[in-house]
Amino acid sequence: MRMVSTRSKRVEPPPPHLPIWRTHLDPASRSRIIDKIMQTLRRHLPIYGPEGLIELRKIAGRFEEKIFDSASSQDDYLRKISLKMLTMEAKSQSTSGRNFSQASSAT
């Protein structure tokens, strides 16, 4: 099982028995993707102290690994991650817009 290190932000390379696209995806690229996922999550989840950041990195790492393991190609991998992050952004904007309209109608 590939693990995401919470200290070094490094992802171990995939084992050699995986489909070819997985072996060609640079571990540094996966770490950058995890960082992008973290940025998105930070905008939408409350984070309290260093423990919150550690937990957020774990969540981002588990999400990335789940998508990596289920994707059929590199394009599928990137598409699934992008779609999930866009969905999160859209839900957040929808919620904040609804909260704004409720606050406006209350005054």
C-alpha positions in Angstrom: 0.0 0.0 0.0 1.3 3.4 -0.9 1.4 5.8 2.1 1.5 9.6 2.2 4.1 10.9 4.6 2.7 13.7 6.7 6.2 15.1 7.3 8.0 15.0 4.0 5.1 15.3 1.6 6.5 12.4 -0.4 4.5 9.7 -2.1 6.1 6.3 -2.6 6.4 5.1 -6.2 3.8 2.5 -7.2 4.8 -1.2 -7.2 5.8 -2.6 -10.6 2.7 -4.8 -11.1 0.4 -1.8 -11.6 -0.8 -0.6 -15.1 1.9 1.3 -17.0 0.3 4.7 -16.6 0.7 4.4 -12.8 4.4 3.6 -13.0 5.0 6.6 -15.2 3.3 9.1 -12.9 6.0 10.9 -10.9 5.6 10.7 -7.1 6.3 14.5 -7.0 3.3 15.1 -9.2 1.1 13.1 -6.9 2.4 15.2 -3.9 1.6 18.4 -5.8 -1.9 17.0 -6.5 -2.3 16.3 -2.7 -1.3 19.8 -2.0 -3.9 21.2 -4.4 -6.5 19.0 -2.8 -5.5 20.3 0.6 -5.8 23.9 -0.6 -9.4 23.2 -1.8 -10.3 21.4 1.5 -8.8 24.3 3.6 -11.3 26.7 1.9 -14.2 24.6 2.8 -13.5 22.9 6.1 -12.7 24.4 9.5 -9.1 23.8 10.5 -8.0 24.1 14.2 -4.3 24.2 14.9 -1.5 21.9 13.7 -3.6 18.8 14.4 -6.2 20.0 12.0 -3.6 20.4 9.2 -2.2 16.9 9.9 -5.7 15.5 9.7 -6.4 17.5 6.5 -3.3 16.1 4.9 -4.4 12.5 5.8 -7.8 13.2 4.3 -6.3 14.6 1.1 -3.8 11.7 0.9 -6.6 9.1 1.3 -8.7 10.8 -1.3 -5.9 10.9 -3.8 -4.9 7.3 -3.2 -8.5 6.2 -3.6 -8.8 8.0 -7.0 -5.3 6.7 -8.0 -6.3 3.1 -7.3 -9.6 3.3 -9.1 -8.6 5.3 -12.2 -8.2 3.4 -15.4 -5.8 5.9 -16.9 -3.9 9.1 -16.1 -6.6 11.1 -17.8 -9.3 9.4 -15.8 -7.3 10.0 -12.6 -6.9 13.8 -13.3 -10.5 14.0 -14.5 -11.9 12.4 -11.3 -9.9 14.6 -9.0 -10.8 17.8 -11.0 -14.4 16.9 -11.1 -14.6 16.3 -7.3 -12.8 19.6 -6.5 -15.1 21.5 -8.9 -18.1 19.9 -7.3 -16.8 20.9 -3.9 -16.3 24.5 -5.1 -19.8 24.6 -6.6 -21.5 23.3 -3.5 -19.6 25.8 -1.4 -20.7 28.7 -3.7 -24.3 27.4 -3.7 -24.3 27.3 0.1 -22.8 30.7 0.6 -25.2 32.2 -2.0 -28.1 30.6 -0.2 -26.8 31.9 3.2 -26.4 35.4 1.7 -30.0 35.5 0.3 -31.4 34.2 3.6 -29.5 36.9 5.5 -30.7 39.6 3.1 -34.3 38.5 3.4 -34.1 38.5 7.2 -33.2 42.2 7.3 
